[in-house]
Structures are given as C-alpha cells and as structure tokens.
C-alpha cells in the first residue's frame, strides 16, 4: 500500500447498486466513509448501517450550488476528505433521432458536469491536505459505441477524457483514475444484457464487488499510476 493511501472517502450515489457495493467494501477495509445520496434516503440509511453508521449527505448533483453545499457540509461535519469516488450517474436508452435537449441535459448534467464539479470541490480539500485520490466510475459505454445510448456514451467518453485531463492538472499531489464497469446486473437481466454476457470472454456477468476491488486498487496503489481507465468487464471491451 502506498504511504499516502487514502483513508477518508466520499462515495457519491452510495445508496444503490455499484455505489452501495463500493461503500460497503471500503468500510470493511477500514476506510472512513461518507455517503452521498439524492433521493434514495431509505437505501442510503441501510448502507450507512452496513458501514458502521457512516454519515449521510444529500445533494442533487445536477445543480452546482447543491454540490458546493454538499462539500461545505462535508468539511464541517466529516472533515477534509483525501479521496473521492464519483459513482453517481444517470442512464437512459433512446434512439438518437428521438433525443431531445432535456434528454441530453438529464444525462450530461450529472454524468459529466456534476462529476466535474465534484472533482473540483473534492480537489480543493485534497490540495489543502497536500495529497488525494479521485476515482471516477465511467462505463463500457464510454469505450464502445451503443447505438441507442449516444448521449450516455458521449457523457462517459467525456468523463474518461476528463479523468486524463485532471490527472495532469492536479499532478503530482492528486491522482485521478477511472473504473469502467461492463455488465454488472442488479436486477433480472433482459435479452440485451444476456447477449452482452454471452459476448463477454469471461462468460459471466460481473458484480458490484468486482468494481469495488478495482476502486480499492486505485485508492491504495502507487500514485505513479494516474490518468488510467480500468475496464472491469470480463474482456468485453476487447471484442
């Protein structure tokens, strides 16, 4: 483990699915966890209990003022963070000819704009400490094109490049990396997901715990590793 490995972590979108898996895995490894949620209060409270009573912070990450309020409350009630896991995101399947401006903004306001301003506010705290780590959750959709998810793919591809740009901007004090999950189902799969699972070289779907292990790697690995996007997809991005 690196000598400046992170210990105090904010996980966004921590109430459900991958965010829940990340938060619980990090808490079990001894990290001090703060949990963000927007509308999933009940689910976030369950995750908090699983994390030993981790504090909860509500914010709509589509609103920059809400992001700034979140990080101010975090500073006052939790203390300065030395790590940030940007997991919160939105997903939608729409044929490109049917995408409207509100559809586009719904995805990008959180996946790209919101994540950037979370990075900015998190980095302010880390630069005060003199070190820090940021891990962005991207997607296989940012690596491979999906015909009926153009706006989503664009947001996640943008986040991959944002990760690379910020890794240069904030080096050497802050490392910035990304994890791109492949097929990680939490509900019953449909034919589209089943076809992706069949196409996955490892021949099975992944789990939230698989993604959490990749996040843990970036939070504890040498800081000489930065600007990377690690696909946790069973090799599907190589097809």
N, C-alpha and C positions, 0 to 999 in steps of 0.2 A: 504494500500500500504506500502511496506517495506520502511524504511527510506533511504536505498541506492538503490532504484529502478532506473533502467536505464533511461537515457534521451537522449543520443546521440548514434544513432544506424546506423550501416551499414547493408543494406539488399542486399545480392547477388542475381543475377538473377532476378532483380526487374522489368524488362521490360514487363513481360508477366505472365499470369495465377496466380498461387499462390503467387509468389513474388510481383506482382502488387497489389494483394489484401492485402498482409501484409503491404507493404509500405504505401498505402493509408490509411489503418485503423490506423496505428501508427501515421501518420501525423495528422490525425483528432483527435487523442487523445493527441496531444501536444508534441509528440516526435520530436526532431531534426533528420532528416533523410538524410542519404547519400545513393545514389543509384548506384549499380554496374550493368553493362551490358557487354556483349561480342560483339555480332553482332547486337543486336536489338536496335540500336541507336534511330530510329524513335519512337518505342514504349516506350523506356525509357524516351524520351523527353516528351511524353504525360503524363507519370506517374509523372515526375518532375513537370509539370504544376499542376497536381492534388494534389501534395504535397506542393504547395506554392513556387515552384522554388527550390526544393531540388537539391543539386549538383550531377553531374553525374561523374562516374569514370569507365573507360573502362579497361578490362583485360581479357585475356584468362586464366581461372583458371586451365587449364591442364598444364600450364607452371609455375613452381615455381618462376622463375625470374619475371614473369609478376605479380604474387601475391605480391611479395616483393615490386615491383614498385608501385602497387596499394596502399598498406598500407603506403608507404612513401608519396605518393601524398595526401592520406587521412590526414596524420598527418600535412602536410604543408598547405593544403587548407581548411580543415574542422576542424582540431583539434583532440585531442585524443578521441577515442570512449570508451564508457563504456558498449557497448553492440554490439553483432554481431549476425545476423540471417543468417545462412548458408542455403540458399534456392536453389542456383544454382545446377542443376543436369542434368544428361542425362538418357534417357530411350530407350530401344530397345527390340523388341520381336524377338528372334532367337531360333530355336530348338537347344538344347545343342550340338548335333553332328555336327552342322554347324558353331559353334562359332569359329572364328579364333583369333589369337593373337591380330591383330588390333581391332577386335570387343571387346575383353576383355579390352584392354587398353583404348579404346574410352570411355567406361563406368567408369572404375575404376580411370582413370586419373583425372576426375572431382569429381565423387561422393564420393570417399574415399581419394585419395591422395590430390586433390585440397582442399577438405574441411579440411583435417588435417592441411595443411599449412596456410589456412585462420585462423583456430583456433589458430595456433601458433603465427602468426603475430598479430592477434587481442589481444591475451592474453598478448603479450609484452606491448601493450599500456595500457591495463587494470591494469597490475601489476604496472606500473608507477603511475597510479591513486590510486592504493590500493584496487580496487574493480572492479567488472564487471560481466556481464552475457552473456552467449553464448547459443543460441538455434539452434540446427541442425534440418533440415527437413529430416526425414527419410521416411519411407513408410510402408504401409501394407505388401508390398513385402519383407520387412526385418523381418517380423513376421511370415508370412505364405508363404509356397513354391509355386511358379508358374512355371510350367513345362517348358514353353518356354521363361523364363526370368531368367535363372540360374545365369548369370553373373550380372544382375541387382540386383536380390535378394541377392546375395553374397555381393555386394557393400553396400547395405542398411543395411544388418545384421551386416556387419563390422562397419558401422557408428554408429549403436546402441551400440556396444561394445566400440567403440572409445569414444562415449559420456560418458559412465560409467567410462572408464579409466581416461579420462581427468578431470572428476568431482572429482576424488580422487587426481590427481596430482596437481590441482590448488586450492583445498580447503585450507583454508576457504575463500580466497579472491574472487574467481570467481566461480559462479555456472554454471554448464553445464548440459543442459537438451535437450530433443528432442521431436519433434511432428511428429507423423506418420499418414499422411492422408490416408483415404480409397478412395472410389470412389468420385472423385472431377472433374466432366467433365466440360470442357470449350468449346468443340465443340460438334457436333452431336454425339450421342453415337452409338456404334455398338452392335452386339449381345453379344459379350463377356462382355462389360460393363453393358448391360441390364441384363444379367444373374447375375452379381455381385450385381447390385442394388436389384434385386428380392431376393437375398440371404441375404441382409442386414436387420438385425432385425428391424431397424427403418423405413424400407420400402421406403426409398428415398435416392437419392444421396446427398452428402454434397456440400458445397460451399467454395470458397476461403475465404469468411468472417468467416466461421466456423474455418478454420485453423488459420486465423489471431487472433481470440479471444483466441485460445489456446496459441499462441505465446505471446500475451499480458499478459496472466496469468503468464507465466514464467518470463517475464520481470518485473513484479510488485509484484510477490508473495514473501513470506518469503524466504530468501536464505537458510533456513534449508531444502528446497526442492531442491535436486540436484541429478544428475545421473539418471533421470527418462526419460522414453519414453512413451509419452501420445498418445494413439491411438485416432484419430478423425475420426472414421469410422462407426458410427452408430451401433456399436456392431459386425461388420463383422468379426473382428479378434477372436471373441468368438465362431464362428461357427465351 
